[in-house]
Amino acid sequence: MTSAADNEPLVGVSIKVRGTTNGTITDFDGRYTLNVSGDATLVFSYIGYVTKEVRYTGQSTLNVTLSEDAQSLDEVVVVGYGVQKKKLNTGATVQVKGDQLAKMNTTSAMQALQGQTPGVNITTTSGQPGKGLKVTVRGLGTVNNASPLYIVDGIQTGDIQYLNNADIESIDVLKDAASAAIYGAQAANGVVLITTKTGKVGKAQVSFDAYYGVQQASHKIRTLNAKEYRLIMDEQALNEKKSVFDWESFNLGSVDTNWIDQMLVNDAVTQNYALGVQGGTETSIYSLSLSYTGQEGIVGGSDVSDYERYGFRVNTEHKLYKDVLKVGQHLTFSFVNSHGVADGNQYGNSLRGAYGMSPFVPVYDEKGNYWDNSNSLWNNTEGNPYGTMMLNNINRTSTQKLIADIYAEVNIWKGLKFKTTFGLDFFSTDWREYKPIFKFHVSDNSHNVTEAKQNMSKGYAYSIDNILSYHTDIQEHSIDVMLGQSARKYQGSRIWGNNTNLRTPGWKYAWLDNAENTTTTNSMYGGSPDVDTALASYFGRIGYNYRETYMLNATLRADGSSKFAKGNRWGYFPSVSAGWTISNEAFMQQTHNWLDFLKLRLSWGQVGNQNIGDFRYLSLISSGAIYNFGTTEGNEANQIGYYPSSLANPDIKWETSEQLNFGFDARFFDSRLGVNFDWYKKTTKDWLVSIPVLATSGITTKTINGGDVKNTGVELALNWNDQVRDFTYGVGFNMAYNKNEVGNIPTEDGIIHGKTNILYNNALEFYRAENGHPIGYFWGYKTAGIFQNEQEIAAWKAAGNGILQSDVKPGDVRYVDVDHSGTIDEKDKVDLGHPTPDFTFGFNINLAYKNFDLSVNANGVIGNKIVQSYRNQTDAKQNYTTAILSRWHGEGTSNRIPRVTETNINWQFSDLYMQDGDFLRITNITLGYDFSKLIRCKYISQLRLYAQVQNAFTFTKYDGMDPEVGWGDNDFGSGIDLGMYRVPELS
């Protein structure tokens, strides 16, 4: 007996002659012996695999291969502090096996989950190697940190970027409050449970996976070339009633630089290697691995954008004293070396700098140095974005992370167990940067000395969990009871410094000890401890089922957090859920020829969110106020002062998320078709928000509880798996719909305002959270096309409509006077759309014929908007993308893109910045062949060679670099494309 997935022997497979009690099971080597007389049908069954029937016709040897069953109901899923049979689960959870993740060859496990988990929206914030992802479970529920809680082998951690996909056994996402309530105060945004691989009883198995590929940017934005740029600049001048430019006078020569092509590289390498060993005996099992992941960036290449991760993992478990005592441990260590280009807001974004550059600036001078544009006769205030990227991003971050636990479990009595676990999550980060001397434009005076910067931080969180569990079966009744206690504490510290005038310039010598500067003007040093935080918890769960038909589960957790004042430190989070396997009922017997399983689920629960800054309940003291006490030698005259920066509020408490969920799980046609459906209503209330206070108080903010949001949605997953002789196939589709609406925000205007100065210099607010709208919706002017002639302008005015432009001309934008007041002002700004999709979906196709296999994965979104701003509209000489060639330049030439001018009056934030963000992306295509059956070596159970393409095709109407835009400048802002570092195509 072997597995079709890896050709490994299966231990403990049940083989029975159909219609009899004659049967046996396989041994450690997958072998079996069974006495059969005459013709018979043998039934082969194994948990997690598709049951197979084989006709016996007298042969002495019968080898059988079983295929994994992704929909097996006897499989277990991971729940909080334990596991549970999938068919008994009454919550809304989704599980993805580690083998599926490993085949995707992504640097992050969460990236491999895209399109596989309905209700979990995973969005890229940057295509830079090693960058994190924005993960949202069932819609945004807060304006604070909305990331889910990550638990690895029972230990809480900040993210799972450090894990290699090959080390993961499974990922379970707890989506509803009833499933997540066992984690209480930290579960309002969902919980992601990661189980790493453990050993299995049997002989040692060695696995090795190697992957090597190259990446490129499949879609590029084109900016104006020299000829087009001259045309637009001349037209812009004429529209301002000026003369066209005398281009010969600028001595521009024949330079025509394509800055986007210059910034991007082709054939950036990505690679992954993972070596694993696992095995064990009846008393001891083990699993260990070594891995390496490397990815070069497509912006700037490996010199400035690169990610390397080395990993080591060892998990063991030992049974002692005839299974009375079980001890074990998990340990994963990772070492990450990375550096990257700036990819944040408009001022810290290397790629954005290239969009606005004129094509007249060369990259290099005649000596091969980066071009200094200070002497340009055309525009000496624009620099050299490529040179800036290469010289302003000479840095390196080294991070070490260790997450480990040791546990002991005692069988006290039949069904009664006690387990204690000590866990540790440790990190250490070392960052260093070198700033050489360079100057690329006339105003660039910030790089006239060499500079070294260093930053070191470390911290650890340790936890203790004690769990008492009891299981008993009383006839057809099954009862599970669990009581637990948990405590977690975090401590950390950091030091930093920078200094100038290095004795020996260069990256190799960029250390603080090499700096000669002795003044405080160009240097800074500091160090401080992190705020110690602690969480104490008590929790319990009781589960009951009758004949695996009627299920009832209830949990309660109490959490005490150091983030709140003593009177409000404790929060209580209950949940209850029920299930009814209606297909087990006698009145459903007539459906068994087509309906194999049908379970109804109903759940309710409350969970919390404490993701806020420390000591918000106190009046915080800030430093940095400088006061001059007179003229003295040196810097003694300037003294640093301290002042209260926020008002105290000891009454703040948890954010609370309450969720109601109804769903069903069904299997049809011998479990070939699986259907999972969920409807939910999630209300998050008592937001922790900072509100402004009177400026006369000298204090800027105060933290209060207030505000709520409702997320309502549905989720559907369909799967079909079948086998026809040597051909097996599977097709899966999932989708989720979510509606997000803010209920009430207790500020004076009912608004939590977004940031300003984001889209271009001095740009106004354009996104916000407001009563009756989705969180982070885009707020601006509606437009009604372009004024084509003077008659249209006159008719617009005569109808009582306001005009924003003081000297409106044909070709200008027609801003809609929403309130028909005769004036265009902020009262005319409306909801222009939101960055979070209404629908998310994904599908996968898996085909296998004999030794061949082919898989296709895809994901997509519908209903979201993207704000695109590649140009600083306050700078008249900045370059445009080629979209400006479709501008208005005479009556009837355009009714969307206005005429070009030297001001930004036609580019106030409006729906002109908006585009649909819908897309369908084929994320992975893999074709493989297993040579092991050709080689027939007893030491090789699988030798698979495969080719793969990632992000092969993207179908979208969005004209930017990438429609997957998760970037935003705070927790609740997103969908803002300022020149995004796109996700590469990989092959």
N, C-alpha and C positions, 0 to 999 in steps of 0.2 A: 504494500500500500504506500503510495507516494502522493505528495501534493503537486497539483498542476502548476502552482505558482513558482516553486523553486526545486521541484523534483526530490525534495527531502522525504525520508520515511516518516509515516504518521504513526504515532504510538497510541494504542488504546482505541483504535477504530472498531466499532461494533459491526460484526458480520452475522447475519441471521438468514436461515432459509425461510423465505416468505411463507406465512401461514403455519409455521411450527415454532417450537421453543428451541430448536437446534441452532446453536450459535457459538461464537467465540470472539476474542478480541486480538488485535495485533500486538506483537512484542516491541521491545526497544528498537529493533531494526525494521519494523513495519511488516514483519512476516507473520503468517498465520497458518494454522492447520485446521481443516474442518472435514468431517466425514459426510459425504453427500451421496445418495443413491439415486440413480436415474436422472431424468431431466428435472431441473429445479431452477428457481429464480432466487439469486442471492441479493440481499439488501445490505448495502454498505452505508453506515451513518456515522457521522463524527461532528461534534459541536463546532460550529463556525464554517462547516462545509456543506455543499449541496448533497443531499442523499441520492445515492445512485443504485439502480437495480440492474443486475447483469444476469443474463441467461446462462446457466451452466449446462454444458452439453457433453460432459464426460472427460474433459481435459484434466491432466494431473496438476498443471500449474495455471493459475489465473491471476495475472497482475492487473491491478486496478488503480486508476488515478482519480482523485477527488478534487473538484474545483472549490475555491473559497466561496462562501455564501455571504455576500455583503448585507443580506437582509435576515440572517439567522436570528431567530427569536430567542434561542437558548444562549446566545452570546451575552456577555456581561458588559454593561456600560459603567463608566466611572461616575460616581456621585460624590457629594461632599463627605469625606472621611470614610469611604467605603466603595463597594461595587454592588451592582444590582442586575438581575436578569433584565434584558431589554424588554421582554414581554410583560414584566411587572412594573416597569417604570411609569409613573403617573405624571411626570413633569415634561416640559418642553426642552428636550436636549437633542444635540446632534453630535455624532461621533464620526471622525475620519481616521482611518488606519494609517500608521506610520509608513507602511509600504507604499501607499498612494502618494504620500508627501515626498518620499525619497525619489520617486520616479520623476518628479517635477524639476529637480535640480535647481531650486531657488536658493538664494543665500539666507532667506528667512522662511521659517515654517509657516508663518501667518500669510506670507505672500502666496505660498502653495495652496492655501485654503480658499483663495479667491474663486468665487463661483461654485463652491462645493457646499456651502453652509447657508441655507436660506435664513434670512433675518440677521445675518452678520455681514455688514458692509465694510469691506477692507479696501482702503484707497491709498495710493502712493502719494506721499508728500514731496518726493524727489526721487529721480532715477539715479542719484549718486550712490555708489557702492556703500553698503552698510547703513544707509539711512533707514529710519524707522517708518512704520506705516500708521495710518489713522484707522483704528478699528472701532466701529460703532455697532452695538448690539441693540436691535429693535428701536432705532431712532435716538436722536440726541435727547437726553433727559436733564441736562444741566448746562449752565454757561461756564461752569468750572471744568476741571479735568474729567472728560467723559470716557477715559480708557477703561477697559475691563480689568478685573483682578486676575492675575496669572498665578497659578499654583502648579509647581513642578514636583512630582512625587510627594505631594503633601506639604511642600514648603513654599511659602509666599515669596514672590520675586517681582521685580519691576517690569521686566519684559522677557521674551525668550529669544532675542536676537543672538544670544551666545550659543544656542543649540544647533547642532548639525541635524538635518532632517533624518539621516540614517540612524540617529540615536533614539528616535521617537517610536514608541510602540503604538500610541494613539493620542488623539486630541479630542476631548469632550468639551463642548460649549454648553453651559447652563444658561438658558435664555430667559426663562420665566422666573418670577420671584419665588415660587414654591420650591424650585430646584436650588436656587441660589441663596435662600434665606438662611441656610445653615452657616453661611459666611457673613451674615449680618451686615455690619456697618460699612463693609467695603464692597458690597455686591450689587449696588444699584445700577451699575453699568454692565452687568453680566459677569460671568466667571468662566475662565478658560483653564481647564484641567489638562495638564500634560503628564503622560506616563511614559517614562523612558524604558528601554528594553531591559528585560531581566532574563536570567538563564532558564533553560528547560532541561528536564531530566532526559538523559541520553548522551550519546557520544559527542565529543567536541565538534562544533560546526564553525568553519572559518568562512567569512564572507569578505569580498573586496569589491568595491565599486569605484570606477574611475570615470571621470567626465572632463572633457576639454572642448571649449567652444570659443567662438569669436563673436563680438558684438558690434553693432553699428546703429546709427540713427537712420531709420528708414524714411522718415518724413522730416524735411527741413523747411524752415520759414525763409522766404527770399525777401531781402531788403532791396531798396533801389540801387541800381548800379550808377556809375558816374553820369551817364547820359540822362537817365531818368531823374536822377537827383537834381541836376542842373535845370531840367525842365520844371520840376516842381518848385524849386527855389525861385526861379524867375516868375512863375505864375503867382506864387505867394506874394512876391514883391509887387507885382502889378495889381493884385487884389487890395494891396494897402496903398495904392496910388503912388507907388515908387517906380523908379526905372529898373529895368532888368540889370543883372550884374555884368560887369566887364570881366569875364572869366579869365581872359588872358593876363589881367593884372595880378592875379593871385599866384601865378607860377605853379600851377598844379601839375603840369606835365601830363603823363598818360596813366597815372596811378588810378587803379580801379579795384580796390580791395573788397573781396567778399568775406566780410567778417564772420558770418555764421559758419561758412566752410572752414575758416581758419581756426575757430574755437573747437570744432568737433573733430574727432579722429575716427578712423575706421579700423576694424579688426582689433578692437580692444579685447584682451584675453580674459576668459573666465574659466575656472577649473575647480574641481572638487574630487577629493580622494578620501575614502572611508574604509578602514580595516576593522573588522569585528570578529570576536571569538565568543562563543557561548556554549554552555553545556552543563553537565552536573550529574549528580547521583540522587538517590531517594532522600538523602539527608542534606546535601549541599548543592546549590546551583550558583552559577556565575555568568556574568556577561560583561565584557570589556571592549573598548574601542579606541582607536586613534583616528583623527580626521584632520584634513586641511582643506580650507576653502579660500580661493583667491579670486578677486574680481577687479579689473582695471576700469576706470571711468571713461566714458565716451566724450566727456568735455575736458579738454586739456590733456587727456591721456594719463598714463601711470606716473608721470613726473609730479603731478599735482592732485590726482584723484585715484585712489587705490585703497583696497581693503583686503586684509589677510587675517584669517582666523585659524588658530590651531586648537584642537580639542582633544581631551582625554576623558574617558568615562569608565567607571568600574562599579558594578552593582553585584552584591552577593547576598545570599540568604542561607541560613543553616538551621536545621531542626535538631534539637537536643532533647535528651531524656525521653525518648519514645514519643516525640511530638508534643511533649508538655510545654517546652520552651522553644520559641523561634526567634532568632536574632538576625539582623541584617543591616545593610547600609546602602545608600546611594551616594555617589560622588561624581560630579561633573566639573571639570576645570577647563576654562578657555582663556586663550591669550590672543588679543586682537591688536594688530598694527594697522592704523588707517591714517589717511590724510585726504583732504578734499578741498574743492574750490568753494567760494562763497555762493550760496544758493538760497538766500533768504529774501528780505524785502528789497525795495528798489535801490537802496544804497549798498546793500551787501549781497549783490547778485552778479556774478561774473558774466553770465550769459546775457543778462539784460543790457549790460554795458555795450555789447556788440550790436544790439538792435538799433540803438540810436546813433551809432557812429557813421559819419559821412564816409563814402568810399574813397575820398581824396587822401586819406592818411595811410602811408605805407606801414608795413609791419616792422621792417628792419631798415637800418641805414646802410650806407655803402660799406661800413666796417663789420656788418653782421650783428650790430647791437640793436636792441629794441628802439624803435623810432621815438624821438622826443619831439612832440608837436608844438613846443613852446614858441617857435618862431614862425608858425603858420600865418600866412597873410589872409587866409580864409576864416579860420576859427581856431585860435590858439588856446581856447578853453576846453576843447575836447582832447582827450588823451589817447592812449593806446590800450584798448581793452585786453588784447592778447598779452602784451607785456605786463600789464597790471595783474592779470590772472596768474602768470607764471612767476612773478616776483613778489606778489603780495599774499601768496598762499603757500609759502615754504614752511610747512608745519608737519608735525607728526603726533598722533595720539596713541598711546599704548595703554591697553586696559586688560587687567587680569580679573577674572571672576571665578569664584569657587562657590558652588552651591552643593551642600551635602547634608546628610542626615544619618543617624544611627537609631535603630529601634529594637525593641524587645516586646514580644507578645507571649503571654502566658495563658494556657488553657486551664482555667481555674476549675471548671466543672463542665459537664456536658452542655455545650452551647454557650457557656459563659467564658468570655475572654477579656483580658486587660492588655492594652497596648500603650506603651510610652515611647515618645519620639523626641529626640533633640535635633533641631535643625539649625543650619548656619547658612547665611547668604552674605558672602564677603566680596568686596570689590576694591580695586586700587587703580587709579588712573593717573597717568603721567603725560602731560601735554607740553610741547616745546615748539617755539616758532622763531624764525629768523626774518628780520626785515632789512634788506640791503638798501643802499642809497640808490635812488632813481628819481627821475622827474620826467613826466610825459606831457604835461601841459603847463601853461604859464602860471596857473594858480596853485600848482601842486608843490606845497612847501612842507608837507608832513613827512617826507621821506628823505630828509637831508642829512640824517645820521644813521649809522647802523644801529640795530636794536635787537636785543634778545628778550624773549618772554618765556617764563616757565610757570606751570601750574600743576600742583600735585594734590590729589584728594584720595581719601580712603574711607571706608565705612563698613559696618557690618550690622546685620540684624540676626539676632538669635531667637529661637522660639522653642517652647516646650509644649507638647500636646499629650494629654492623657485621655485615653478612650476606654470606656467600659461598655462592652456590647454583649447582648444576649439574644440567642435564637432558639426557638422551640417550635415543634410541630405537635399539635394536639389533634389527632385524627386528621381531618382535612383542613384544619385551621393552622395558619403559619403566622408567628409573631416575631418581630424583630424590635429590640429596644437598644438605644445607644445613648449614653451620657458622656459628656466630654468637657474638658477644661483646656484652655489654651492661653498662653502668654507670649507676647512678642515685644522686643525692644530694639530700637535702632540707635546707634551711636556712630559718629564720624567726625572728620576734621579735614581742613584744607589749608594750603599755603599757596601764595602766588607772588609774583614779582616780575618787574621788567626794568631794564636799564639800557643805556645807550653808549655809543662810542666804543665798539669792540676793539680790543688790541689787535686781534687777527680776525678779519671779516670772513664770513662763510658759514654755511649750515653746520658744518662739523664743529665749529667753535662757538656756536650760539648758546653759551651758558652764562649765567649771571656773573660768575667769577671772572669772566673774560672782559667785562665792561669796565671802562675807566671813568665814566661819568661819576662825579661826587656830589652833584647838586640834587635837590629834590624836584627840580623843574621837570626833568625828563626821566624820572624813575619813580617807581612805586613798589612797595613791599607790604605784605600783609599775611595774616593767618588767623584762623578762627575755628572753633569747634562748630559742628553742625548741631542743631537743636536736638536734644535727646527726645525721642517720641516712644510711647508705649501704648499697648493695647492689651487689655485683659478681657477674657471671654469665658462664658459658660454656655453650653448648648446641649440640646437633646433632640432625639428623633424617635418616633415610634411608628412602626409599619405593620400592617395587618393585611393578610389576604386569605380568602376562603376558596379553596380548590383552584387557585390561580385564576379566579374569575372575578371576584370582587376585591378591590384593593383600596386601602385607605392609608395615607401617610400624613404625619403632622410633625412640624419642627418648631423649636423656639430657641432663639439665641439672645443672650444679653452681652453687650459690649460696653466696656468702659475705656474711653480714649483720653489721652493727655492733651488733645487739641481743644478741649472744652473746659470751662470752669467747673469747679467741683460740684456745683448743684445740678449740672447738666451733662455730666460725663457719661452717664449710662443711658443706653438706648436698648429697646427690646423689639425683636423682629420675629414675628410669628408667620407660619404658613400652614396650609392644609391642602391636600390634593386627594383626588379619588379617581379610580379607574374601574371600568366594567368591560371585561372581555365577553362581549355579547355573543361572539361566535361559539362560545362554550355552552350556550343555553340549548336546551332540548328543542325549543321551537325554531332553532336555526339549523337543525340537522339537514333539512332539505336543500340547504344552500352549499353544503360541503363539497359538492362536485365542482364548484367554481369559486367559493369563498373559503379560504383557509384560516383566516384570522381577522378579527375586527375588534378593536379595543377603543372605547370612548374614554376621554380624559377631561377632568375639570380641576382647576387649581386656582388658589388665591394666596397671596403672600405679600409681605412688606420687607423691604431691604433698605439699607442706608448708604449714604455717601459722606465721607469725611475728608474728601480731597480738597483741602484748603490750606492756606499758609498757617504757620505756627503762631500761637499767642494772639489770635484775632480777637479774643475776648478781653484783652488788655489794651491799654493805651500804649502804643508802640513809640519808642524813642528812636529818632533817626539822627545821623550825623551828617556832616558835609557843609553846614552853614559856616562860611568864613567871615570873620570880622577883623578889621584892621584896627589895632590899638595904638597906632602911631608909627613913626619912622625909626627903625633901629637897624643895626647891621644884620645882614643875613635875612632869614625869613621869620624871625621871631615876632615881627609885628602882626603877621596873619595868624589868628588863632581859630581852631576848629571848634564850632559850637554844636550843641545837641538840643533837640527840640521834639515835642510830641507831634507825631505825624498822623495819628488816628485816634478816634474816641473809643473808649472802652465800652464793651457790651457783654457783661457776664451772662446774659440770657440766651446767647446763640446756642443752637443745638443742631442735631443731624439734619441733613437733607433726607427725606424719606420718599421712597418709590413704592407705590402700591400697584399690584398687577393682577388682573383677572385673565385667565387663559382657558380656552376650550379647544380640544383637538381630538383627532382620531388617528389610529394607525391601522392599516389594512393590508392584507396579502391575498392575492387572487391567483387562480390557475396554477396550483402546485407551487405557490410562492414565487412564481416567475415575475409577477407584477406586484410592486410595493407602492403604497400610497400613504403619505404622511401629510396631515393638514393641521394647521393651528390658526386660531383667531385670538387676538389679545387686545387688551386695553390697559395701558400703563400710564399712571399719573404720578408725576414726581412733584413734590411740594416742599415748601420751606427751603427754597434755594438759599445758599449762603452767598450773599451779594454785597458788594461795596457800594454805598450810596454817597453822593457828595453832601457836604455840610456847608454851612455859611462860611464864606471866605474870611469874614471878620473874626472868626474863631482862631485863625492861624493854622487850622487843621483841615486836611483835604478830604478824608473819608471816614466812614464808619461801617463796620460789617454787621449786617442784620440777617434775619431769616425772612424770606418773602419771595413770592413768585412761584409759579407752577407751570407745568407743561404736560400736555396729554399726547401720548403716542398711541395710535390705533392702527392695527394692521392685520394682514393675513399672510400665511406662509404655506407653500405647497411644494412637496417633493414627490416625483414619480421615478420609478426605477423598473426596468425590465431586464431580466437576465435569463439566458436559455443556452442550451447546448444541443447541437444536432450532429451526432457522431463526433468527428474530429474538429468540428467548428463550434466555438463558443463565442457568445457575443453579449454585450450589455449596453444599455442606453439609459442615461439618467438625465432628468431635467428638473430644475428647481426654480422657484420664483418667490419673491416677497414684495408686498405692498406696505407702505407705511405713510401715515399722515401725522404730521407734527404741528401742534398748535399751542402757543403760549396762552395761559389763562389769565393770570393777573400778576403784575409786577408792582410792588409797593413803593415805587419812586414817584416823585411829583408829576412827572410826565408819562409814567407807565412804560418807560423805555430803559433798557441797558444799552448804552451807546457803543458803537464800534470805534475803531481808531481812525485818526485822520493822517494825512501825509503818507498814504499808502500807494495810491495809483500813480502819482507824479508829485513833483514838488508842491507842497502846500495844498494838496487835494483835500477836499472836505470829506466828512463821514459819508459812507455809502452802504454800510451794512449794520444791522442792529438786531436786538431781540425786543419785541413789543407785543403788548396785549393783542390777541387775535391773529397773530401771524406766526409762521415757522421761526424757530431759532436761527439767527444769522441770515435772515432774508435781506435781499438787496433793495436799497431804498434810493430812488432817484427820479428823474423826470421821464415822462413818456414823451415820445416824439411822434409827429404826424407827417413825416416826410421832410422835403426840402422846398423852400420857396423857389419857384421856377422863374418868376418875373415880378415886376412891380405891382401888377394888377392883383396877383395872389396876396401880396403883402397888404395892400389896401383893403382887400375883401376880408382878410383875417382880422385886421384892426376894426373894420366896420362892424364885424360880428361881435365886438366886445371882448375879444381875446387879447391877453397880454403878450408881450414880446420881451424876451430876455436881453437881446442885443440892443445896445443903445443906438447904434446906427445900422439897422438891419438892411441887408442887401440880398438880391437874388443869389441863391446858393447857400444861404444860411439855414440853420436847423429851425424847424417849426416846433418849438416846445409847446406841449399841451397845457393850456390854462384849465386845470382840472376843476377848480372851484369857480371858474368863470368870473374872477374878480377884476379882470383887466390888468392884473399884475402877475408876473411869474416870480414866485418866491418859494420858500420851503413848504408852504401849505399845498403846493402843487406836486410835491414829491410823493410817489406811491410805491407800492410793493411791485417790484419788477421780476420777481421770481426768487427761488431759493437754491442753495448749492447742494442740498441733499436730494438724492433721487427719490421719486415716488415708487419706482419699481427697480428691483435688482434681480438678476437672473443668471443662470449658468446651465451648461449642459456638458455631458461627457459621453463619448462613444469608445467602447473597448471591444476589439475584435481579436480573435486568436484562431489560427488554423495550424494544427500540428506544432511545428517549432516557430512559426511566425506569430508576431503580435503587433497590433497597431492601435494606438489610442489618440484621441483628440479631445482637448478640453477647451472650454470657452466661457467667458463671462461678459456681462454687460449691464448697463443701467439705462433707465428711461425717466425723463421728467425733471431733471436738474438743469440749472443754468450755470454758465461759466462767465466770469468777468475777465476780459482780456485787455491788458494795458501794457503794450510793449514800448511805448514812447513817452518821454517827459514832455507833456503838452505845453509846458511853460517855456520851453527852449525852442525858439523858432527855427534854429539850424539843425535840430536833430533829424536823423534820417527816419524814413517811413518804411513800412512793409509795402510790398507791391499791391496790397489791397487799395492803396490810395490812388492807383491808376484808374480805379472805377469811380473817382470823385465826381462831383458836379463841376463842370467847366463850361457850361452853357445850357440853355433851356432844353430840358428833356434828356440830359446826359446821365443824370442820377437822381433818384428820389430817396437815397439812404445816406450816402457819404457826402458830407458838405464840401464846399469849396475850401481851398487851403488858405489860411491866414496866419499872421504872425502872433495872434493871441490864441487863448484856449477857450474863447467864448462859445464856440460850437462844440466843444468837448467837455462841457460840464457833465457830471456823471448822469447818464441817461441810458435808455435801452440801446443806444448805439454801441455801448461797451459789451452788451449781452449777446451770448450765443447759446444755442442748445447744446447740452453736454451729453446727449444720448450717444451710446456707442455699443458695438459688439466687437469683442476682441477674441481672436483665436489664440489662446495663451500658450498652448502646448500641442505639438504634433510629434509623436514618437513612433518609430518603426524599429522593431527588434527581431533578432533571430537567435534561438538557443542552440548552440552547437554541441551541447553535452551528449545528446543522444547519438550524434554522429561519432564522437570521440570514444564513447563507451569506456570511460575510465572510472573505476569504482571510487576514486578519491574526488571526483568532480561531479557534483549533482546538478550544477547549472553553470553554463558558460555562455552568457548572453551578450551579444554585440548589438548596439543600438545607435541610431541617429536621431537627432532631436532638433526641432526648431521652436523657439519660444517667441511669443508675441509676433507670430508670423503675419497676421492680417488684422487690421483694425478698420471697421466700417463705421464711419461717422461723418456728419456734416460739419463738424468743428474744424476750422481752418488753422488752428494753432498746432504747436509741435505734438501735443498729446492731449486727448480729451479726458484722461484720468488725472484730474487736478484736485489734490487734497490739501494744498497749501492754504494756510490762513495765518494771520499775524497774532492770533490769540486762540484760546480754547474753543470758542464757538464760531469763529470765522473760518470759512474755507471756500473752495471753488474760485480762487483768485490766481490768475495766470499772469505773472509779471515777466515771464521769460523763463519758463519752468525747465529744469533739468529733466528731460524726458526719459521714460523707461526704454531701454535699448531693445532692439531686435537681436535675438541670439540664435546662433546655429553652430 
